[in-house]
């Protein structure tokens, strides 16, 4: 059923759900993937490339968490794009980059360079500006 045939209240509910997914679920799924991928990479530091590596990856819970996060992100993205323009949705999805920088610093003790802080600030400013743009119906 297309959103054009839905009752106006149902359409608004779908749009609100898509916005929730965009602002909360999508960034968290992306962040979850990045954390899980980092844990997998650290667990495989000394494993040579080949079948042994593939077998070890399949045994790591973090690898399966990464796959689940990617699938959750894909599902959220499909719902988001059904209700929100690609330009607005993609721009706001950049919030994940800011979350990853903060998480890499807090969880993994990775240094954060001044340019990363500047870039994160630019992303946040861009998202704020996009959010202030008038909505076209």
Order of alpha helices (4+ residues) and beta strands (2+ residues): alpha-alpha-alpha-alpha-alpha-alpha-alpha
